[in-house]
Amino acid sequence: MQLKAAIDSCLNVAMLAVLLIFGAEGMPAQTQQEKTIDNKVGALIAKMLDKSTEQQAFRDLEALGCAGVPAMIGQMDDRRTLPDPNITLSNNYPEAFDERRSYEPKVVVDALAAILSQITGQDFGFIYNGASEPQRKKTIQGWRGYLRNRPTSKSCGSR
């Protein structure tokens, strides 16, 4: 009987510690925010697959900025075909001749690579107009390395 009471007491202390560490919602605030962004990116990628909402989804993903970068990189294994293989992004290069840049991504990962490059100023392979599977894999590896090695400030760079 005393052993059971001691075990119950230890369990109660452990549960209290978990609540204090993770808060009432059950996870740290940063993790909650990341989960919210992950869900938003997932929903926007689903909108990319509908021709009527595809272009707005591209703009909304770009608008997430640096906060959306980890979630977008996490979705880069997506090889679903885009309904309209066209994306137009603002041209942020200082020496740019045109205000816009246009690409013809074939699948989701191609479009994500273009958007990530737009947000971060980084480039790990030009797959924005479609690519071979080895090129896509190399680009995805580059983006995952970027995510692992980015500065602790979480700055994602700029053009």
Buried (B, 14 or more C-beta within 10 A) or exposed (E): EEEEEEEEEEEEEEEEEEEEEBEEEEEEEEEBEBEEBBEBBBEBBEBBBEEEBBBEBBBBBBEBEBBBBBBBBBBBEBEEEBEEBEBBBEBEEEEEEEEEBEBBBBBBBBBBBBBBBBBBEBBBBBBBBBBEEEBBBBBBEBBBEBBEEBEEEEEBEEE
